[in-house]
Amino acid sequence: MGTRKAKAELLPGTLDMLVLQILLRGHLHGYAIAQLIQQLSDDLLRVEEGSLYPALQRLELNGWIEGEWGLSANKRRARFYKLTVDGRKHLTEESTRYLQVTGAVARIMGFA
């Protein structure tokens, strides 16, 4: 029997914040965004296509990211996303709110 990490559930709005944070690294396509989230979370967070692509569309509609078509490293057509100025501002606001909420939960649970 191997050990498997339990899939962590995200708080509402967290996926959007994570995507914006990942896009601070530069222009990335959806698959690369999902892979980075998984790698940086030590395989605890896995973003399925059914969650990621609607989130990318929502972020683009809100003006927080911009997408453009290009070719991936394996020469496949892919949509590459970048953070906008409004996206950076929103990320700062959401990060602050996230720290407040998780801090409150930590206090209640006796972790802080």
N, C-alpha and C positions, 0 to 999 in steps of 0.2 A: 504494500500500500504506500503510495506516494503522498506527500503532503501537498494540499492545494490551498491556495490563498482564497479566502472568502471574497466574493465580489462585494465591494463597498458601494453603498447607495449614496448618491450625492444629494445634498440639500438643494431645494428648488433655487434655480438661478446660478448654481455653482458651475455647471457645464459652460455657460456663456462666459463666466469669469475666467475659467481655465483656458478656453479657446483664445480669449483676448490676451491672456498672459503668455501663452505659447507664441502668439503672433508678434509679440515684442521681439522675437528672434529674427523676424523678417518674413518674406513672402513664402508661404507654404501651401501645399494642396491638402485636401481633406485627410487622405490616408496618412500623410506625414504628421499632421496634427494629432490624429488618433494614436499613432505610434509613439510620439513624444510624450503624450499624457500617460500612456501605459508605462513607458520606460522610466520617466521621472517619478512615477508613483510606485516604482518597484513592483510593477505588475498588479498592484492593488486596484487601480482604476482602469477599466476597459470601456471604451466608448464604442458602442455599436453604430453601424451606419444609419440605422433607423432613428437614432438620437442625434448623431453628429450633423447630418446634412440638413435636417430641419433647423437645427441651431445655427448653422452657417447662413441659411436663408434668412432667418429672423435677424441675425446680427447685421446682415447686409441691408435688409429692409429698414432697419433702424439707423443706418448710416455709420455704424461702428466699425465695419470692415468694408473693403472693396475687393471685388473678385475680377480676375481677368483670365482668359484662356491662354494656355501655353502647353509646352511639352514637358513631361516628367523626365526623370533620369533614364527611364527605360523607353523613352520616345513615344509615350502614350499621351493623348490629349487629356489635360487635367485643368481644373480651375484652381488658380493660385490666389490666395487671399492675403491681404495686408491690412494692418490696423490704420484707422483714420485718426485725425486729431480728436474728433468727438469720441472715438473708441478709446483712446488713451484716457480722456477725461472720465468716461464711464467706468473704465477699469479702476481708476483711482477711487471713485465713489463706491463702487461695489466691493473693492478690497477693504475699505474702511468699514463698511456695513458688515461684511463677513467677519472681520476681526471682533467687532462689537458683539455679534450674535454668538460666535464660538467662545468668546470670553465669558459671556453670560452663562452659557451652558456649562463651561468648565467650572465656574464658581458654584453653580447649583450642584454639580456632581462632586464637588470637593477636590477638583484637580488643581485649582488655582488658589 
